[in-house]
Amino acid sequence: MKQKLITEIRSILDFMEEFDTLVSKAREKDDEEWEDNLYAALSCAESSLRDYVGLLLGDKKEEDDELAF
């Protein structure tokens, strides 16, 4: 389970690292829907990151919020 959590956290961090570049591309293409979707994905990523770190640290249990990944 820990390895899967770590993999998910790395994926989220990779997305966050690329976020600014993706938003810039969306703006270059004047694609507001894409930009809105990116910000929504960022919000979900932040929430998931908190949950996964909580699970890893033992602050949360998988059943607490029915976390699935």
C-alpha positions in Angstrom: 0.0 0.0 0.0 2.8 2.4 0.9 4.4 2.0 -2.5 1.1 2.7 -4.3 0.6 5.9 -2.2 4.1 7.0 -3.0 3.6 6.4 -6.7 0.3 8.4 -6.6 2.0 11.3 -4.7 4.8 11.4 -7.3 2.2 11.5 -10.1 0.4 14.4 -8.4 3.7 16.2 -7.9 4.6 15.7 -11.5 1.3 17.2 -12.6 1.8 20.2 -10.2 5.3 20.7 -11.6 3.9 20.9 -15.2 0.9 23.0 -14.2 2.2 26.4 -15.1 3.4 25.2 -18.5 0.1 23.6 -19.2 -1.8 26.8 -18.2 0.5 28.9 -20.4 -0.3 26.6 -23.3 -4.0 26.9 -22.7 -3.8 30.6 -22.6 -1.7 30.7 -25.8 -4.5 28.8 -27.5 -7.1 31.0 -25.8 -8.8 27.9 -24.5 -10.7 28.9 -21.4 -12.3 25.5 -20.9 -8.9 23.8 -20.9 -7.6 26.3 -18.4 -10.7 25.9 -16.2 -10.2 22.1 -16.3 -6.6 22.5 -15.3 -7.5 24.5 -12.3 -10.2 22.0 -11.3 -7.6 19.2 -11.7 -5.2 21.2 -9.5 -7.8 21.5 -6.8 -8.5 17.7 -6.9 -4.7 17.0 -6.9 -4.2 19.2 -3.8 -7.0 17.4 -2.0 -5.8 14.0 -3.0 -2.2 14.9 -2.0 -3.4 15.8 1.5 -5.3 12.6 1.8 -2.5 10.4 0.6 0.1 12.0 2.9 -2.3 11.6 5.7 -2.6 7.9 4.9 1.1 7.5 4.6 1.7 9.2 8.0 -1.1 7.3 9.7 -3.2 10.3 10.3 -6.0 8.9 8.3 -7.3 5.5 7.5 -8.4 4.4 4.1 -12.0 4.0 5.3 -12.2 7.5 6.7 -13.2 9.2 3.4 -13.5 6.1 1.2 -10.2 7.0 -0.5 -9.7 5.2 -3.7 -6.8 5.4 -6.1 
